Amino acid sequence: MKLKKIREKGHYTQEYIAKRLGISIRAYSKIERGETQLTINRLKEISSILNVSPFELLSDEMTQKSPKDQQTIQNEEELMTIESFPMKEHYEETIAILKDQIETLKKIIDKMSF
């Protein structure tokens, strides 16, 4: 992800982006360094602030795009689903863990009700 390059190209500071996202500069810096995994919603928020497509943030190339390229990007974005994100496996694991935790909490609540 070329988040830092895109941010700098748009003359945005980390402080500005962090403030718009409602997070600390340190938290945003971790996103830029790849230390924090982005959710799809956060990716959309950042791309909106930077006025670029989520696909452009995820792409490996920082080249000028012709109108034809822009149409290709738009078509690819329309085809993107959560399954196309490398974090899909992470989300599935997290969901499974959360479901287990919910079941455990339900059992605890049931025992407390008696």
Backbone as XML, in Angstrom:
<?xml version="1.0"?>
<chain id="A" units="angstrom">
  <residue number="1" name="MET">
    <atom name="N" x="0.853" y="-1.176" z="0.000"/>
    <atom name="CA" x="0.000" y="0.000" z="0.000"/>
    <atom name="C" x="0.896" y="1.236" z="0.000"/>
  </residue>
  <residue number="2" name="LYS">
    <atom name="N" x="0.514" y="2.200" z="-0.768"/>
    <atom name="CA" x="1.303" y="3.420" z="-0.954"/>
    <atom name="C" x="0.664" y="4.609" z="-0.251"/>
  </residue>
  <residue number="3" name="LEU">
    <atom name="N" x="0.128" y="4.368" z="0.911"/>
    <atom name="CA" x="-0.621" y="5.395" z="1.622"/>
    <atom name="C" x="0.211" y="6.649" z="1.896"/>
  </residue>
  <residue number="4" name="LYS">
    <atom name="N" x="1.424" y="6.482" z="2.386"/>
    <atom name="CA" x="2.258" y="7.636" z="2.711"/>
    <atom name="C" x="2.554" y="8.473" z="1.463"/>
  </residue>
  <residue number="5" name="LYS">
    <atom name="N" x="2.893" y="7.807" z="0.354"/>
    <atom name="CA" x="3.203" y="8.534" z="-0.882"/>
    <atom name="C" x="1.990" y="9.310" z="-1.387"/>
  </residue>
  <residue number="6" name="ILE">
    <atom name="N" x="0.837" y="8.683" z="-1.310"/>
    <atom name="CA" x="-0.383" y="9.359" z="-1.771"/>
    <atom name="C" x="-0.702" y="10.544" z="-0.863"/>
  </residue>
  <residue number="7" name="ARG">
    <atom name="N" x="-0.546" y="10.342" z="0.458"/>
    <atom name="CA" x="-0.808" y="11.430" z="1.401"/>
    <atom name="C" x="0.127" y="12.606" z="1.144"/>
  </residue>
  <residue number="8" name="GLU">
    <atom name="N" x="1.402" y="12.308" z="0.975"/>
    <atom name="CA" x="2.373" y="13.371" z="0.739"/>
    <atom name="C" x="2.154" y="14.050" z="-0.610"/>
  </residue>
  <residue number="9" name="LYS">
    <atom name="N" x="1.779" y="13.276" z="-1.605"/>
    <atom name="CA" x="1.507" y="13.844" z="-2.936"/>
    <atom name="C" x="0.352" y="14.853" z="-2.866"/>
  </residue>
  <residue number="10" name="GLY">
    <atom name="N" x="-0.619" y="14.573" z="-1.995"/>
    <atom name="CA" x="-1.750" y="15.488" z="-1.813"/>
    <atom name="C" x="-1.467" y="16.591" z="-0.815"/>
  </residue>
  <residue number="11" name="HIS">
    <atom name="N" x="-0.249" y="16.642" z="-0.289"/>
    <atom name="CA" x="0.167" y="17.669" z="0.679"/>
    <atom name="C" x="-0.654" y="17.627" z="1.965"/>
  </residue>
  <residue number="12" name="TYR">
    <atom name="N" x="-1.001" y="16.410" z="2.396"/>
    <atom name="CA" x="-1.704" y="16.226" z="3.655"/>
    <atom name="C" x="-0.702" y="15.817" z="4.732"/>
  </residue>
  <residue number="13" name="THR">
    <atom name="N" x="-0.941" y="16.239" z="5.960"/>
    <atom name="CA" x="-0.102" y="15.822" z="7.073"/>
    <atom name="C" x="-0.749" y="14.623" z="7.763"/>
  </residue>
  <residue number="14" name="GLN">
    <atom name="N" x="0.070" y="13.889" z="8.507"/>
    <atom name="CA" x="-0.477" y="12.788" z="9.296"/>
    <atom name="C" x="-1.484" y="13.328" z="10.312"/>
  </residue>
  <residue number="15" name="GLU">
    <atom name="N" x="-1.179" y="14.486" z="10.867"/>
    <atom name="CA" x="-2.064" y="15.095" z="11.854"/>
    <atom name="C" x="-3.442" y="15.372" z="11.253"/>
  </residue>
  <residue number="16" name="TYR">
    <atom name="N" x="-3.476" y="15.897" z="10.031"/>
    <atom name="CA" x="-4.738" y="16.209" z="9.369"/>
    <atom name="C" x="-5.564" y="14.942" z="9.154"/>
  </residue>
  <residue number="17" name="ILE">
    <atom name="N" x="-4.921" y="13.915" z="8.609"/>
    <atom name="CA" x="-5.642" y="12.664" z="8.330"/>
    <atom name="C" x="-6.136" y="12.049" z="9.635"/>
  </residue>
  <residue number="18" name="ALA">
    <atom name="N" x="-5.269" y="11.997" z="10.644"/>
    <atom name="CA" x="-5.649" y="11.412" z="11.936"/>
    <atom name="C" x="-6.845" y="12.150" z="12.534"/>
  </residue>
  <residue number="19" name="LYS">
    <atom name="N" x="-6.816" y="13.475" z="12.458"/>
    <atom name="CA" x="-7.917" y="14.274" z="13.010"/>
    <atom name="C" x="-9.221" y="13.967" z="12.276"/>
  </residue>
  <residue number="20" name="ARG">
    <atom name="N" x="-9.165" y="13.872" z="10.958"/>
    <atom name="CA" x="-10.363" y="13.564" z="10.162"/>
    <atom name="C" x="-10.909" y="12.170" z="10.481"/>
  </residue>
  <residue number="21" name="LEU">
    <atom name="N" x="-9.993" y="11.247" z="10.819"/>
    <atom name="CA" x="-10.409" y="9.886" z="11.148"/>
    <atom name="C" x="-10.840" y="9.751" z="12.607"/>
  </residue>
  <residue number="22" name="GLY">
    <atom name="N" x="-10.522" y="10.778" z="13.420"/>
    <atom name="CA" x="-10.861" y="10.719" z="14.837"/>
    <atom name="C" x="-9.953" y="9.795" z="15.626"/>
  </residue>
  <residue number="23" name="ILE">
    <atom name="N" x="-8.688" y="9.684" z="15.190"/>
    <atom name="CA" x="-7.722" y="8.833" z="15.884"/>
    <atom name="C" x="-6.467" y="9.651" z="16.180"/>
  </residue>
  <residue number="24" name="SER">
    <atom name="N" x="-5.573" y="9.087" z="16.970"/>
    <atom name="CA" x="-4.329" y="9.786" z="17.295"/>
    <atom name="C" x="-3.373" y="9.736" z="16.101"/>
  </residue>
  <residue number="25" name="ILE">
    <atom name="N" x="-2.414" y="10.647" z="16.109"/>
    <atom name="CA" x="-1.393" y="10.652" z="15.062"/>
    <atom name="C" x="-0.612" y="9.338" z="15.113"/>
  </residue>
  <residue number="26" name="ARG">
    <atom name="N" x="-0.333" y="8.871" z="16.320"/>
    <atom name="CA" x="0.404" y="7.611" z="16.471"/>
    <atom name="C" x="-0.373" y="6.444" z="15.850"/>
  </residue>
  <residue number="27" name="ALA">
    <atom name="N" x="-1.670" y="6.411" z="16.085"/>
    <atom name="CA" x="-2.493" y="5.338" z="15.517"/>
    <atom name="C" x="-2.476" y="5.414" z="13.987"/>
  </residue>
  <residue number="28" name="TYR">
    <atom name="N" x="-2.576" y="6.631" z="13.457"/>
    <atom name="CA" x="-2.542" y="6.774" z="12.003"/>
    <atom name="C" x="-1.170" y="6.374" z="11.453"/>
  </residue>
  <residue number="29" name="SER">
    <atom name="N" x="-0.119" y="6.758" z="12.149"/>
    <atom name="CA" x="1.238" y="6.419" z="11.723"/>
    <atom name="C" x="1.411" y="4.909" z="11.631"/>
  </residue>
  <residue number="30" name="LYS">
    <atom name="N" x="0.815" y="4.184" z="12.569"/>
    <atom name="CA" x="0.880" y="2.720" z="12.539"/>
    <atom name="C" x="0.171" y="2.167" z="11.310"/>
  </residue>
  <residue number="31" name="ILE">
    <atom name="N" x="-0.911" y="2.826" z="10.897"/>
    <atom name="CA" x="-1.614" y="2.401" z="9.684"/>
    <atom name="C" x="-0.693" y="2.572" z="8.485"/>
  </residue>
  <residue number="32" name="GLU">
    <atom name="N" x="-0.047" y="3.718" z="8.381"/>
    <atom name="CA" x="0.856" y="3.988" z="7.264"/>
    <atom name="C" x="2.017" y="2.996" z="7.209"/>
  </residue>
  <residue number="33" name="ARG">
    <atom name="N" x="2.521" y="2.614" z="8.374"/>
    <atom name="CA" x="3.650" y="1.685" z="8.420"/>
    <atom name="C" x="3.220" y="0.233" z="8.266"/>
  </residue>
  <residue number="34" name="GLY">
    <atom name="N" x="1.932" y="-0.011" z="8.198"/>
    <atom name="CA" x="1.438" y="-1.370" z="8.039"/>
    <atom name="C" x="1.412" y="-2.158" z="9.335"/>
  </residue>
  <residue number="35" name="GLU">
    <atom name="N" x="1.527" y="-1.478" z="10.468"/>
    <atom name="CA" x="1.510" y="-2.147" z="11.766"/>
    <atom name="C" x="0.083" y="-2.411" z="12.249"/>
  </residue>
  <residue number="36" name="THR">
    <atom name="N" x="-0.864" y="-1.716" z="11.652"/>
    <atom name="CA" x="-2.277" y="-1.891" z="11.990"/>
    <atom name="C" x="-3.015" y="-2.312" z="10.735"/>
  </residue>
  <residue number="37" name="GLN">
    <atom name="N" x="-3.775" y="-3.400" z="10.838"/>
    <atom name="CA" x="-4.551" y="-3.843" z="9.687"/>
    <atom name="C" x="-5.764" y="-2.941" z="9.518"/>
  </residue>
  <residue number="38" name="LEU">
    <atom name="N" x="-6.007" y="-2.565" z="8.284"/>
    <atom name="CA" x="-7.147" y="-1.709" z="7.981"/>
    <atom name="C" x="-8.421" y="-2.520" z="7.835"/>
  </residue>
  <residue number="39" name="THR">
    <atom name="N" x="-9.492" y="-1.979" z="8.355"/>
    <atom name="CA" x="-10.796" y="-2.547" z="8.048"/>
    <atom name="C" x="-11.236" y="-1.968" z="6.706"/>
  </residue>
  <residue number="40" name="ILE">
    <atom name="N" x="-12.203" y="-2.566" z="6.114"/>
    <atom name="CA" x="-12.711" y="-2.058" z="4.836"/>
    <atom name="C" x="-13.273" y="-0.652" z="5.024"/>
  </residue>
  <residue number="41" name="ASN">
    <atom name="N" x="-13.991" y="-0.453" z="6.128"/>
    <atom name="CA" x="-14.567" y="0.871" z="6.378"/>
    <atom name="C" x="-13.486" y="1.926" z="6.551"/>
  </residue>
  <residue number="42" name="ARG">
    <atom name="N" x="-12.413" y="1.594" z="7.279"/>
    <atom name="CA" x="-11.322" y="2.549" z="7.479"/>
    <atom name="C" x="-10.633" y="2.841" z="6.146"/>
  </residue>
  <residue number="43" name="LEU">
    <atom name="N" x="-10.453" y="1.827" z="5.318"/>
    <atom name="CA" x="-9.858" y="2.014" z="3.994"/>
    <atom name="C" x="-10.698" y="2.983" z="3.175"/>
  </residue>
  <residue number="44" name="LYS">
    <atom name="N" x="-12.004" y="2.825" z="3.235"/>
    <atom name="CA" x="-12.906" y="3.727" z="2.505"/>
    <atom name="C" x="-12.818" y="5.151" z="3.045"/>
  </residue>
  <residue number="45" name="GLU">
    <atom name="N" x="-12.744" y="5.288" z="4.381"/>
    <atom name="CA" x="-12.633" y="6.620" z="4.984"/>
    <atom name="C" x="-11.356" y="7.326" z="4.522"/>
  </residue>
  <residue number="46" name="ILE">
    <atom name="N" x="-10.248" y="6.603" z="4.576"/>
    <atom name="CA" x="-8.967" y="7.197" z="4.193"/>
    <atom name="C" x="-8.963" y="7.554" z="2.712"/>
  </residue>
  <residue number="47" name="SER">
    <atom name="N" x="-9.480" y="6.667" z="1.877"/>
    <atom name="CA" x="-9.499" y="6.958" z="0.443"/>
    <atom name="C" x="-10.377" y="8.168" z="0.145"/>
  </residue>
  <residue number="48" name="SER">
    <atom name="N" x="-11.455" y="8.322" z="0.903"/>
    <atom name="CA" x="-12.326" y="9.485" z="0.717"/>
    <atom name="C" x="-11.609" y="10.777" z="1.102"/>
  </residue>
  <residue number="49" name="ILE">
    <atom name="N" x="-10.898" y="10.746" z="2.222"/>
    <atom name="CA" x="-10.165" y="11.932" z="2.676"/>
    <atom name="C" x="-9.095" y="12.318" z="1.656"/>
  </residue>
  <residue number="50" name="LEU">
    <atom name="N" x="-8.407" y="11.308" z="1.117"/>
    <atom name="CA" x="-7.322" y="11.566" z="0.167"/>
    <atom name="C" x="-7.828" y="11.749" z="-1.265"/>
  </residue>
  <residue number="51" name="ASN">
    <atom name="N" x="-9.138" y="11.553" z="-1.452"/>
    <atom name="CA" x="-9.761" y="11.721" z="-2.758"/>
    <atom name="C" x="-9.168" y="10.768" z="-3.803"/>
  </residue>
  <residue number="52" name="VAL">
    <atom name="N" x="-8.968" y="9.519" z="-3.395"/>
    <atom name="CA" x="-8.504" y="8.466" z="-4.295"/>
    <atom name="C" x="-9.380" y="7.242" z="-4.062"/>
  </residue>
  <residue number="53" name="SER">
    <atom name="N" x="-9.306" y="6.287" z="-4.948"/>
    <atom name="CA" x="-10.088" y="5.071" z="-4.782"/>
    <atom name="C" x="-9.391" y="4.130" z="-3.802"/>
  </residue>
  <residue number="54" name="PRO">
    <atom name="N" x="-10.160" y="3.279" z="-3.126"/>
    <atom name="CA" x="-9.535" y="2.281" z="-2.254"/>
    <atom name="C" x="-8.558" y="1.406" z="-3.040"/>
  </residue>
  <residue number="55" name="PHE">
    <atom name="N" x="-8.918" y="1.100" z="-4.271"/>
    <atom name="CA" x="-8.039" y="0.286" z="-5.117"/>
    <atom name="C" x="-6.688" y="0.964" z="-5.312"/>
  </residue>
  <residue number="56" name="GLU">
    <atom name="N" x="-6.695" y="2.272" z="-5.492"/>
    <atom name="CA" x="-5.441" y="2.998" z="-5.682"/>
    <atom name="C" x="-4.567" y="2.927" z="-4.433"/>
  </residue>
  <residue number="57" name="LEU">
    <atom name="N" x="-5.178" y="2.945" z="-3.262"/>
    <atom name="CA" x="-4.405" y="2.820" z="-2.021"/>
    <atom name="C" x="-3.779" y="1.435" z="-1.901"/>
  </residue>
  <residue number="58" name="LEU">
    <atom name="N" x="-4.455" y="0.444" z="-2.433"/>
    <atom name="CA" x="-3.961" y="-0.922" z="-2.325"/>
    <atom name="C" x="-3.022" y="-1.319" z="-3.446"/>
  </residue>
  <residue number="59" name="SER">
    <atom name="N" x="-3.005" y="-0.549" z="-4.533"/>
    <atom name="CA" x="-2.195" y="-0.918" z="-5.688"/>
    <atom name="C" x="-0.720" y="-0.693" z="-5.422"/>
  </residue>
  <residue number="60" name="ASP">
    <atom name="N" x="0.111" y="-1.374" z="-6.177"/>
    <atom name="CA" x="1.557" y="-1.290" z="-6.009"/>
    <atom name="C" x="2.183" y="-0.191" z="-6.854"/>
  </residue>
  <residue number="61" name="GLU">
    <atom name="N" x="1.444" y="0.359" z="-7.779"/>
    <atom name="CA" x="2.017" y="1.361" z="-8.677"/>
    <atom name="C" x="1.444" y="2.735" z="-8.405"/>
  </residue>
  <residue number="62" name="MET">
    <atom name="N" x="2.308" y="3.744" z="-8.505"/>
    <atom name="CA" x="1.886" y="5.141" z="-8.350"/>
    <atom name="C" x="2.101" y="5.842" z="-9.689"/>
  </residue>
  <residue number="63" name="THR">
    <atom name="N" x="1.321" y="5.463" z="-10.673"/>
    <atom name="CA" x="1.499" y="6.049" z="-11.988"/>
    <atom name="C" x="0.318" y="6.948" z="-12.299"/>
  </residue>
  <residue number="64" name="GLN">
    <atom name="N" x="0.525" y="7.885" z="-13.210"/>
    <atom name="CA" x="-0.574" y="8.732" z="-13.656"/>
    <atom name="C" x="-1.538" y="7.863" z="-14.447"/>
  </residue>
  <residue number="65" name="LYS">
    <atom name="N" x="-2.784" y="8.057" z="-14.229"/>
    <atom name="CA" x="-3.797" y="7.229" z="-14.864"/>
    <atom name="C" x="-4.523" y="8.020" z="-15.947"/>
  </residue>
  <residue number="66" name="SER">
    <atom name="N" x="-4.643" y="7.396" z="-17.095"/>
    <atom name="CA" x="-5.408" y="7.995" z="-18.179"/>
    <atom name="C" x="-6.889" y="7.762" z="-17.898"/>
  </residue>
  <residue number="67" name="PRO">
    <atom name="N" x="-7.787" y="8.460" z="-18.610"/>
    <atom name="CA" x="-9.220" y="8.216" z="-18.413"/>
    <atom name="C" x="-9.586" y="6.745" z="-18.620"/>
  </residue>
  <residue number="68" name="LYS">
    <atom name="N" x="-8.915" y="6.091" z="-19.562"/>
    <atom name="CA" x="-9.175" y="4.669" z="-19.798"/>
    <atom name="C" x="-8.777" y="3.857" z="-18.559"/>
  </residue>
  <residue number="69" name="ASP">
    <atom name="N" x="-7.623" y="4.194" z="-17.962"/>
    <atom name="CA" x="-7.190" y="3.520" z="-16.748"/>
    <atom name="C" x="-8.166" y="3.763" z="-15.606"/>
  </residue>
  <residue number="70" name="GLN">
    <atom name="N" x="-8.692" y="4.988" z="-15.510"/>
    <atom name="CA" x="-9.653" y="5.306" z="-14.467"/>
    <atom name="C" x="-10.900" y="4.439" z="-14.607"/>
  </residue>
  <residue number="71" name="GLN">
    <atom name="N" x="-11.340" y="4.204" z="-15.843"/>
    <atom name="CA" x="-12.507" y="3.347" z="-16.068"/>
    <atom name="C" x="-12.195" y="1.919" z="-15.645"/>
  </residue>
  <residue number="72" name="THR">
    <atom name="N" x="-10.990" y="1.463" z="-15.937"/>
    <atom name="CA" x="-10.574" y="0.118" z="-15.527"/>
    <atom name="C" x="-10.599" y="0.002" z="-14.009"/>
  </residue>
  <residue number="73" name="ILE">
    <atom name="N" x="-10.086" y="1.020" z="-13.330"/>
    <atom name="CA" x="-10.088" y="1.019" z="-11.861"/>
    <atom name="C" x="-11.516" y="0.978" z="-11.337"/>
  </residue>
  <residue number="74" name="GLN">
    <atom name="N" x="-12.380" y="1.787" z="-11.939"/>
    <atom name="CA" x="-13.776" y="1.813" z="-11.494"/>
    <atom name="C" x="-14.406" y="0.435" z="-11.675"/>
  </residue>
  <residue number="75" name="ASN">
    <atom name="N" x="-14.156" y="-0.217" z="-12.808"/>
    <atom name="CA" x="-14.704" y="-1.540" z="-13.048"/>
    <atom name="C" x="-14.157" y="-2.548" z="-12.035"/>
  </residue>
  <residue number="76" name="GLU">
    <atom name="N" x="-12.860" y="-2.456" z="-11.729"/>
    <atom name="CA" x="-12.268" y="-3.369" z="-10.758"/>
    <atom name="C" x="-12.834" y="-3.137" z="-9.370"/>
  </residue>
  <residue number="77" name="GLU">
    <atom name="N" x="-13.099" y="-1.876" z="-9.023"/>
    <atom name="CA" x="-13.685" y="-1.576" z="-7.719"/>
    <atom name="C" x="-15.073" y="-2.182" z="-7.599"/>
  </residue>
  <residue number="78" name="GLU">
    <atom name="N" x="-15.840" y="-2.145" z="-8.689"/>
    <atom name="CA" x="-17.177" y="-2.703" z="-8.668"/>
    <atom name="C" x="-17.143" y="-4.208" z="-8.458"/>
  </residue>
  <residue number="79" name="LEU">
    <atom name="N" x="-16.065" y="-4.835" z="-8.930"/>
    <atom name="CA" x="-15.935" y="-6.281" z="-8.786"/>
    <atom name="C" x="-15.375" y="-6.686" z="-7.418"/>
  </residue>
  <residue number="80" name="MET">
    <atom name="N" x="-14.789" y="-5.723" z="-6.710"/>
    <atom name="CA" x="-14.181" y="-6.040" z="-5.422"/>
    <atom name="C" x="-15.246" y="-6.445" z="-4.410"/>
  </residue>
  <residue number="81" name="THR">
    <atom name="N" x="-14.972" y="-7.509" z="-3.726"/>
    <atom name="CA" x="-15.810" y="-7.927" z="-2.608"/>
    <atom name="C" x="-14.881" y="-8.223" z="-1.455"/>
  </residue>
  <residue number="82" name="ILE">
    <atom name="N" x="-15.451" y="-8.516" z="-0.329"/>
    <atom name="CA" x="-14.600" y="-8.813" z="0.826"/>
    <atom name="C" x="-13.702" y="-10.012" z="0.536"/>
  </residue>
  <residue number="83" name="GLU">
    <atom name="N" x="-14.141" y="-10.909" z="-0.358"/>
    <atom name="CA" x="-13.340" y="-12.082" z="-0.667"/>
    <atom name="C" x="-12.059" y="-11.720" z="-1.412"/>
  </residue>
  <residue number="84" name="SER">
    <atom name="N" x="-12.013" y="-10.546" z="-2.028"/>
    <atom name="CA" x="-10.821" y="-10.165" z="-2.767"/>
    <atom name="C" x="-9.775" y="-9.521" z="-1.870"/>
  </residue>
  <residue number="85" name="PHE">
    <atom name="N" x="-10.097" y="-9.288" z="-0.603"/>
    <atom name="CA" x="-9.162" y="-8.661" z="0.309"/>
    <atom name="C" x="-8.309" y="-9.720" z="0.992"/>
  </residue>
  <residue number="86" name="PRO">
    <atom name="N" x="-7.025" y="-9.432" z="1.146"/>
    <atom name="CA" x="-6.154" y="-10.400" z="1.803"/>
    <atom name="C" x="-6.495" y="-10.601" z="3.275"/>
  </residue>
  <residue number="87" name="MET">
    <atom name="N" x="-7.299" y="-9.733" z="3.828"/>
    <atom name="CA" x="-7.650" y="-9.827" z="5.244"/>
    <atom name="C" x="-8.851" y="-10.738" z="5.474"/>
  </residue>
  <residue number="88" name="LYS">
    <atom name="N" x="-9.399" y="-11.333" z="4.425"/>
    <atom name="CA" x="-10.591" y="-12.159" z="4.561"/>
    <atom name="C" x="-10.388" y="-13.261" z="5.590"/>
  </residue>
  <residue number="89" name="GLU">
    <atom name="N" x="-9.259" y="-13.932" z="5.502"/>
    <atom name="CA" x="-8.976" y="-15.018" z="6.441"/>
    <atom name="C" x="-8.931" y="-14.483" z="7.877"/>
  </residue>
  <residue number="90" name="HIS">
    <atom name="N" x="-8.305" y="-13.336" z="8.047"/>
    <atom name="CA" x="-8.238" y="-12.720" z="9.371"/>
    <atom name="C" x="-9.639" y="-12.418" z="9.903"/>
  </residue>
  <residue number="91" name="TYR">
    <atom name="N" x="-10.502" y="-11.873" z="9.062"/>
    <atom name="CA" x="-11.868" y="-11.563" z="9.475"/>
    <atom name="C" x="-12.618" y="-12.831" z="9.855"/>
  </residue>
  <residue number="92" name="GLU">
    <atom name="N" x="-12.451" y="-13.884" z="9.063"/>
    <atom name="CA" x="-13.153" y="-15.136" z="9.351"/>
    <atom name="C" x="-12.703" y="-15.713" z="10.696"/>
  </residue>
  <residue number="93" name="GLU">
    <atom name="N" x="-11.404" y="-15.665" z="10.968"/>
    <atom name="CA" x="-10.895" y="-16.149" z="12.248"/>
    <atom name="C" x="-11.440" y="-15.314" z="13.405"/>
  </residue>
  <residue number="94" name="THR">
    <atom name="N" x="-11.461" y="-14.001" z="13.219"/>
    <atom name="CA" x="-11.972" y="-13.103" z="14.256"/>
    <atom name="C" x="-13.450" y="-13.370" z="14.509"/>
  </residue>
  <residue number="95" name="ILE">
    <atom name="N" x="-14.212" y="-13.573" z="13.470"/>
    <atom name="CA" x="-15.641" y="-13.862" z="13.612"/>
    <atom name="C" x="-15.844" y="-15.156" z="14.385"/>
  </residue>
  <residue number="96" name="ALA">
    <atom name="N" x="-15.063" y="-16.185" z="14.072"/>
    <atom name="CA" x="-15.183" y="-17.466" z="14.771"/>
    <atom name="C" x="-14.874" y="-17.304" z="16.259"/>
  </residue>
  <residue number="97" name="ILE">
    <atom name="N" x="-13.833" y="-16.547" z="16.573"/>
    <atom name="CA" x="-13.467" y="-16.302" z="17.974"/>
    <atom name="C" x="-14.584" y="-15.555" z="18.689"/>
  </residue>
  <residue number="98" name="LEU">
    <atom name="N" x="-15.122" y="-14.530" z="18.038"/>
    <atom name="CA" x="-16.194" y="-13.749" z="18.647"/>
    <atom name="C" x="-17.452" y="-14.594" z="18.871"/>
  </residue>
  <residue number="99" name="LYS">
    <atom name="N" x="-17.765" y="-15.476" z="17.937"/>
    <atom name="CA" x="-18.924" y="-16.361" z="18.109"/>
    <atom name="C" x="-18.731" y="-17.261" z="19.317"/>
  </residue>
  <residue number="100" name="ASP">
    <atom name="N" x="-17.516" y="-17.793" z="19.484"/>
    <atom name="CA" x="-17.221" y="-18.624" z="20.658"/>
    <atom name="C" x="-17.382" y="-17.823" z="21.941"/>
  </residue>
  <residue number="101" name="GLN">
    <atom name="N" x="-16.882" y="-16.587" z="21.928"/>
    <atom name="CA" x="-16.991" y="-15.740" z="23.114"/>
    <atom name="C" x="-18.451" y="-15.427" z="23.444"/>
  </residue>
  <residue number="102" name="ILE">
    <atom name="N" x="-19.260" y="-15.213" z="22.426"/>
    <atom name="CA" x="-20.685" y="-14.951" z="22.635"/>
    <atom name="C" x="-21.350" y="-16.157" z="23.293"/>
  </residue>
  <residue number="103" name="GLU">
    <atom name="N" x="-21.043" y="-17.348" z="22.787"/>
    <atom name="CA" x="-21.625" y="-18.559" z="23.361"/>
    <atom name="C" x="-21.206" y="-18.731" z="24.817"/>
  </residue>
  <residue number="104" name="THR">
    <atom name="N" x="-19.944" y="-18.464" z="25.125"/>
    <atom name="CA" x="-19.459" y="-18.565" z="26.500"/>
    <atom name="C" x="-20.181" y="-17.568" z="27.390"/>
  </residue>
  <residue number="105" name="LEU">
    <atom name="N" x="-20.322" y="-16.330" z="26.914"/>
    <atom name="CA" x="-21.023" y="-15.312" z="27.696"/>
    <atom name="C" x="-22.494" y="-15.674" z="27.918"/>
  </residue>
  <residue number="106" name="LYS">
    <atom name="N" x="-23.131" y="-16.251" z="26.910"/>
    <atom name="CA" x="-24.525" y="-16.678" z="27.062"/>
    <atom name="C" x="-24.647" y="-17.733" z="28.157"/>
  </residue>
  <residue number="107" name="LYS">
    <atom name="N" x="-23.702" y="-18.677" z="28.198"/>
    <atom name="CA" x="-23.714" y="-19.723" z="29.230"/>
    <atom name="C" x="-23.528" y="-19.121" z="30.607"/>
  </residue>
  <residue number="108" name="ILE">
    <atom name="N" x="-22.632" y="-18.144" z="30.721"/>
    <atom name="CA" x="-22.398" y="-17.481" z="32.007"/>
    <atom name="C" x="-23.657" y="-16.758" z="32.464"/>
  </residue>
  <residue number="109" name="ILE">
    <atom name="N" x="-24.303" y="-16.071" z="31.548"/>
    <atom name="CA" x="-25.529" y="-15.343" z="31.868"/>
    <atom name="C" x="-26.627" y="-16.311" z="32.304"/>
  </residue>
  <residue number="110" name="ASP">
    <atom name="N" x="-26.749" y="-17.429" z="31.579"/>
    <atom name="CA" x="-27.761" y="-18.436" z="31.946"/>
    <atom name="C" x="-27.521" y="-18.956" z="33.350"/>
  </residue>
  <residue number="111" name="LYS">
    <atom name="N" x="-26.261" y="-19.216" z="33.709"/>
    <atom name="CA" x="-25.947" y="-19.735" z="35.041"/>
    <atom name="C" x="-26.253" y="-18.684" z="36.118"/>
  </residue>
  <residue number="112" name="MET">
    <atom name="N" x="-26.044" y="-17.422" z="35.791"/>
    <atom name="CA" x="-26.292" y="-16.340" z="36.749"/>
    <atom name="C" x="-27.793" y="-16.104" z="36.941"/>
  </residue>
  <residue number="113" name="SER">
    <atom name="N" x="-28.581" y="-16.453" z="35.945"/>
    <atom name="CA" x="-30.033" y="-16.213" z="36.010"/>
    <atom name="C" x="-30.728" y="-17.158" z="36.982"/>
  </residue>
  <residue number="114" name="PHE">
    <atom name="N" x="-30.135" y="-18.292" z="37.298"/>
    <atom name="CA" x="-30.783" y="-19.265" z="38.160"/>
    <atom name="C" x="-30.530" y="-19.015" z="39.579"/>
  </residue>
</chain>
